[in-house]
């Protein structure tokens, strides 16, 4: 976990492989013991956290549930079990499933409280703050701020100011205020988080994230000079970080900073970031544990957005092929089935567009049929649910269009008739 926090998920995965080799070397008769099973659950917990950091939430969830099953079987109520419950909640939160997330956060919070016998334990502010993230995800920002403030106050009572979790609560408070458009109230907690992280972590993804938050708040307060300083700092940190150790807001840093720049500096920055993205992608592509993750999706999308301005014909063809390879791999990944509907639809639609752009007629025909089946399944779900009339019209129009393209006259007529109802 220390390697994951300091050096990133790729380096942590390499270390995990060594641990896996040690586990595989254990004699067969020892593998059924509680000691071995608990060791395996610890390994799975760390592996799940690694894939969470890599941005593959579906894979992380699958692994973490395996870890939790062992912990609940042997340890029952335990600090390790509560941490695993929290990690599962994090995955659901990232997948945009706040109701699922709060189930696990609440279980973790209640278990930790029961184990401690009171609120006076180092973990309690953290678990309370996690519940706040669910309210933030549900856009209930005032409720989120209450939980974050309670977590911060409890940290102070337990005399743990200056710790990284204190920075997290401050950052989250600033986020919630920013969502409410209260940037003056957001400024100080954001600055507190930034200063703690810079002091303790130095050059680190979390420091880059806090510098970016400061830049965004300063820009909204019309302090453009200070905003530019923070954007530049966030960008310089991102450039210095090793592969697999970038912040999850890396692409947003580039987009926001680029939007603020003007003239020659903007042109220089655009070229610089295009080269940065190319190096990032090529290194990621050569990594044995490549992930079809949202983070890599953002990078290959960013490269292709810049191709017309900065890439020669050969470069354009290369990264269009890379994008097609990525989206086909992402669509066929078993983890994609666990993603929300809109994310899966975006992957499939982009795959079709890339097939068309690359003149891959056979591949286009294949995935056109897949898309038709995808939308038919969604239509069946929608028929039994309360949805807006326009949503029904949209999906029926899509189905009729695909049926026409696939020369399925029977289905084309069917969906055409339904549109008239």
C-alpha positions in Angstrom: 0.0 0.0 0.0 2.9 2.3 0.6 4.2 1.7 -2.9 0.8 2.4 -4.3 0.5 5.7 -2.5 4.0 6.9 -3.3 4.9 5.3 -6.7 1.5 4.5 -8.3 -0.5 1.5 -9.4 1.9 0.1 -12.0 4.8 -0.2 -9.6 2.5 -1.6 -6.9 1.2 -4.2 -9.4 4.8 -5.3 -10.0 5.4 -5.7 -6.2 2.1 -7.7 -6.0 3.4 -10.1 -8.6 6.3 -11.0 -6.3 3.8 -11.5 -3.4 1.7 -13.7 -5.7 4.7 -15.9 -6.5 5.3 -16.4 -2.8 1.7 -17.4 -2.2 1.8 -19.9 -5.2 4.9 -21.4 -3.7 3.1 -22.4 -0.5 2.7 -26.2 -0.1 -0.7 -27.5 -1.1 -1.6 -28.8 2.4 -1.1 -25.4 3.9 -3.4 -23.6 1.5 -6.5 -24.6 3.4 -5.5 -23.1 6.7 -7.0 -19.9 8.1 -3.6 -18.3 8.2 -3.1 -18.8 4.5 -6.6 -17.8 3.6 -6.2 -14.6 5.6 -2.9 -13.9 3.9 -4.7 -14.4 0.6 -7.5 -12.0 1.6 -4.9 -9.3 2.5 -3.3 -9.9 -1.0 -6.7 -9.5 -2.7 -7.5 -6.4 -0.7 -4.3 -4.7 -1.9 -4.9 -5.9 -5.4 -8.4 -4.5 -5.4 -7.0 -1.1 -4.2 -4.4 -1.2 -7.0 -7.1 -1.7 -9.7 -9.2 1.0 -8.0 -6.3 3.4 -8.4 -5.8 2.2 -12.0 -9.4 3.3 -12.6 -10.9 -0.2 -13.2 -13.7 -0.1 -10.7 -15.5 -3.2 -12.0 -12.3 -5.3 -11.7 -11.5 -3.8 -8.3 -15.0 -4.7 -7.0 -14.8 -8.3 -8.1 -11.5 -8.7 -6.3 -12.5 -6.9 -3.2 -15.6 -9.0 -2.8 -13.5 -12.1 -2.8 -11.3 -10.5 -0.1 -14.4 -9.6 1.9 -15.9 -13.1 1.8 -12.7 -14.5 3.4 -12.6 -11.8 6.0 -16.2 -12.2 7.0 -15.9 -15.9 7.2 -12.8 -15.9 9.4 -12.5 -12.5 11.1 -16.2 -11.5 11.2 -16.3 -8.0 12.7 -12.7 -6.6 12.4 -10.8 -3.5 11.4 -9.6 -5.2 8.2 -13.2 -6.1 7.3 -14.3 -2.5 7.9 -11.5 -1.3 5.6 -12.6 -3.7 2.9 -16.2 -2.6 3.2 -15.0 1.0 2.8 -13.0 0.1 -0.3 -16.0 -1.5 -1.9 -18.1 1.6 -1.1 -15.4 3.7 -2.9 -15.8 1.6 -6.1 -19.6 2.0 -6.1 -19.2 5.7 -5.5 -16.9 6.0 -8.6 -19.3 4.0 -10.7 -22.1 6.6 -9.9 -24.0 4.2 -7.6 -24.4 6.3 -4.4 -27.1 4.1 -2.9 -24.9 1.0 -3.1 -21.9 3.0 -1.8 -23.7 4.2 1.3 -24.6 0.7 2.3 -21.0 -0.3 2.5 -19.8 3.0 4.0 -22.4 2.7 6.7 -21.5 -0.9 7.4 -17.8 0.1 7.7 -18.7 3.0 10.0 -20.9 1.0 12.3 -18.4 -1.9 12.5 -15.6 0.4 13.4 -17.7 2.2 16.0 -18.7 -1.1 17.6 -15.1 -2.3 17.6 -13.9 0.9 19.2 -16.7 1.2 21.7 -16.9 5.0 21.0 -16.2 7.6 18.4 -12.7 8.2 19.8 -10.8 6.2 17.2 -8.5 7.4 14.4 -10.6 5.8 11.7 -14.0 7.3 12.8 -13.6 10.7 11.2 -12.5 9.1 7.9 -15.5 6.8 7.8 -17.9 9.7 8.6 -16.3 11.7 5.8 -16.8 8.8 3.4 -20.6 9.0 4.0 -20.3 12.7 3.1 -19.0 11.8 -0.4 -22.2 9.9 -1.1 -24.3 13.0 -0.3 -22.0 15.0 -2.6 -22.4 12.4 -5.3 -26.2 12.8 -4.9 -25.8 16.6 -5.2 -27.0 17.1 -1.6 -24.1 19.4 -0.9 -25.3 21.0 2.4 -25.6 17.5 3.9 -22.2 16.6 2.5 -20.6 19.6 4.1 -22.2 18.7 7.5 -20.5 15.2 7.4 -17.2 16.7 6.2 -17.3 19.3 9.0 -18.1 16.6 11.6 -15.2 14.5 10.3 -12.9 17.5 10.5 -14.0 18.5 14.0 -13.7 14.9 15.3 -10.1 14.9 13.9 -9.3 18.0 15.9 -10.8 16.5 19.0 -8.6 13.4 18.6 -5.6 15.7 18.1 -4.7 14.6 14.6 -4.5 17.9 12.7 -2.0 18.0 9.9 -2.6 14.4 8.9 -3.5 13.6 5.3 -7.1 12.8 6.1 -7.5 16.3 7.5 -6.4 17.6 4.1 -9.0 15.3 2.5 -11.9 16.7 4.6 -10.8 20.2 3.8 -10.6 19.4 0.1 -14.1 17.8 0.2 -15.6 20.8 2.0 -14.1 23.1 -0.7 -15.5 20.8 -3.4 -19.0 20.9 -1.9 -18.9 24.7 -1.6 -17.7 25.0 -5.2 -20.6 22.9 -6.4 -22.9 25.4 -4.6 -21.1 28.3 -6.3 -19.8 29.6 -3.0 -16.2 30.0 -4.0 -15.3 32.5 -1.3 -16.3 29.8 1.3 -14.4 27.2 -0.7 -11.1 29.1 -0.8 -9.8 28.6 2.7 -10.5 24.9 3.2 -9.0 24.3 -0.3 -5.9 26.2 0.7 -5.7 24.2 4.0 -5.7 21.0 2.0 -3.2 22.2 -0.5 -0.7 23.4 2.2 -1.0 20.1 4.1 -0.4 18.0 1.1 2.4 20.1 -0.3 4.1 20.0 3.1 3.7 16.3 3.8 3.7 14.8 0.3 5.5 17.3 -1.9 5.4 16.2 -5.5 2.5 13.8 -5.5 -0.8 13.2 -7.4 -2.8 14.5 -4.4 -0.8 17.7 -4.3 -1.4 18.2 -8.0 -5.1 17.6 -7.4 -5.2 20.3 -4.6 -3.2 22.7 -6.8 -5.8 22.2 -9.5 -8.6 22.8 -7.1 -7.0 26.1 -5.9 -6.6 27.1 -9.6 -10.3 26.5 -10.3 -11.5 28.4 -7.3 -9.2 31.3 -8.0 -10.4 31.5 -11.6 -14.0 31.6 -10.4 -13.0 34.4 -8.0 -11.5 36.3 -11.0 -8.0 36.1 -9.5 -6.6 35.0 -12.8 -2.9 35.6 -12.0 -3.1 33.3 -8.9 -5.1 30.8 -10.9 -2.4 30.6 -13.5 0.2 30.0 -10.9 -1.7 27.0 -9.5 -2.5 25.6 -12.9 1.2 25.7 -13.8 2.1 24.0 -10.5 -0.4 21.3 -11.1 0.8 20.7 -14.6 4.5 20.6 -13.6 3.7 18.0 -10.9 1.8 15.9 -13.4 4.8 16.0 -15.8 7.2 14.9 -13.1 5.2 11.9 -11.9 6.0 8.4 -13.1 3.8 6.2 -15.2 0.8 4.9 -13.3 1.1 7.6 -10.7 -0.8 10.5 -12.2 -3.7 12.1 -10.6 -7.2 11.3 -11.8 -7.7 15.0 -12.8 -4.7 15.0 -15.1 -6.7 15.5 -18.3 -8.9 18.2 -16.6 -5.8 20.1 -15.6 -4.7 20.2 -19.2 -8.1 21.2 -20.5 -8.6 24.0 -17.9 -5.1 25.4 -18.2 -5.3 25.4 -22.0 -8.6 27.2 -21.9 -7.1 30.0 -19.8 -3.9 30.5 -21.9 -3.6 32.9 -24.9 -1.3 33.5 -27.8 2.1 31.9 -28.2 2.0 30.3 -24.7 -1.2 28.5 -25.6 0.3 27.2 -28.8 3.4 26.0 -27.0 1.3 24.4 -24.3 -0.9 22.6 -26.8 2.2 21.1 -28.6 3.7 20.2 -25.2 0.6 18.4 -24.0 0.2 16.6 -27.3 3.7 15.2 -27.0 3.1 14.4 -23.3 -0.1 12.4 -24.1 1.8 10.5 -26.9 4.6 9.5 -24.5 2.0 8.6 -21.8 0.0 6.4 -24.2 3.0 4.7 -25.7 4.4 3.8 -22.2 1.0 2.7 -21.1 0.5 0.6 -24.2 3.7 -1.3 -23.6 2.9 -2.1 -20.0 2.1 -5.7 -19.6 -0.9 -5.0 -17.3 -2.5 -2.5 -19.7 -6.0 -1.5 -18.5 -9.0 -0.6 -20.7 -9.8 2.0 -18.1 -11.5 5.4 -18.1 -8.1 7.1 -17.5 -6.6 5.5 -20.6 -9.8 6.4 -22.5 -9.4 10.0 -21.6 -5.8 10.0 -22.9 -6.5 8.3 -26.3 -9.5 10.6 -26.8 -7.3 13.7 -26.0 -4.7 12.5 -28.5 -7.2 12.1 -31.3 -8.8 15.5 -30.5 -5.4 17.1 -31.2 -4.4 15.0 -34.3 -5.8 17.4 -36.9 -3.7 20.3 -35.5 -0.5 18.7 -34.5 -0.2 15.2 -36.1 1.1 14.4 -39.6 -0.7 11.9 -41.7 1.3 9.0 -40.3 0.7 10.0 -36.7 -3.0 10.5 -37.4 -3.3 7.0 -38.8 -1.3 5.5 -35.9 -3.5 6.9 -33.2 -6.7 6.4 -35.0 -5.8 2.7 -35.2 -4.8 2.8 -31.5 -8.2 4.3 -30.6 -10.0 1.6 -32.6 -7.9 -1.1 -30.8 -8.7 0.5 -27.4 -12.4 0.9 -27.9 -12.8 -2.6 -29.3 -10.8 -4.0 -26.3 -12.8 -1.9 -23.9 -16.2 -3.0 -25.3 -15.2 -6.7 -25.1 -13.7 -6.4 -21.6 -15.8 -8.3 -19.1 -15.5 -5.4 -16.8 -17.4 -3.1 -19.2 -20.6 -5.1 -18.5 -20.5 -3.7 -14.9 -20.4 0.0 -16.1 -23.5 2.2 -16.1 -25.6 2.2 -19.3 -24.5 5.6 -20.6 -20.8 4.7 -20.3 -21.3 1.5 -22.2 -23.3 3.3 -24.8 -20.5 5.9 -25.2 -17.9 3.1 -25.8 -20.1 1.4 -28.3 -21.0 4.5 -30.3 -17.4 5.6 -30.4 -16.3 2.2 -31.6 -18.8 2.4 -34.5 -17.6 5.9 -35.4 -13.9 4.7 -35.4 -14.8 1.7 -37.5 -16.4 4.1 -40.0 -13.5 6.5 -39.9 -11.0 3.7 -40.5 -13.0 2.3 -43.3 -13.2 -1.1 -41.5 -16.5 -2.1 -43.2 -16.6 -5.7 -41.9 -15.8 -4.6 -38.3 -18.5 -1.8 -38.6 -21.1 -4.4 -39.8 -20.2 -6.6 -36.9 -20.6 -4.0 -34.2 -23.6 -2.5 -35.9 -25.3 -5.8 -35.2 -24.0 -5.7 -31.6 -25.3 -2.2 -31.2 -28.8 -3.3 -32.4 -28.9 -6.0 -29.8 -27.6 -3.6 -27.1 -30.4 -1.1 -27.8 -33.1 -3.9 -28.0 -32.1 -5.0 -24.5 -32.3 -1.5 -23.3 -35.7 -1.1 -24.9 -37.0 -4.1 -23.1 -35.9 -2.7 -19.8 -37.5 0.7 -20.6 -40.9 -0.9 -21.4 -41.2 -2.0 -17.8 -40.0 1.2 -16.2 -41.3 4.8 -15.9 -39.3 6.8 -18.5 -39.8 10.1 -20.3 -41.7 10.0 -23.5 -38.8 11.6 -25.4 -36.5 8.8 -24.2 -38.8 6.2 -25.6 -38.9 8.1 -28.9 -35.1 8.4 -29.0 -34.5 4.7 -28.5 -37.2 3.6 -31.0 -35.8 6.0 -33.6 -32.3 4.4 -33.0 -33.7 0.9 -33.3 -35.5 1.7 -36.5 -32.4 3.3 -38.0 -30.2 0.2 -37.1 -32.9 -2.2 -38.4 -33.0 -0.3 -41.7 -29.2 -0.3 -42.0 -29.1 -4.0 -41.3 -31.9 -4.6 -43.8 -34.1 -6.2 -41.2 -37.5 -5.1 -42.7 -39.6 -6.8 -40.1 -37.9 -5.1 -37.2 -37.8 -1.8 -39.1 -41.6 -2.0 -39.5 -42.1 -3.0 -35.9 -40.2 -0.1 -34.4 -41.7 2.3 -37.0 -45.2 1.3 -35.9 -44.3 1.7 -32.2 -43.1 5.2 -32.9 -46.6 6.1 -34.2 -48.3 5.0 -30.9 
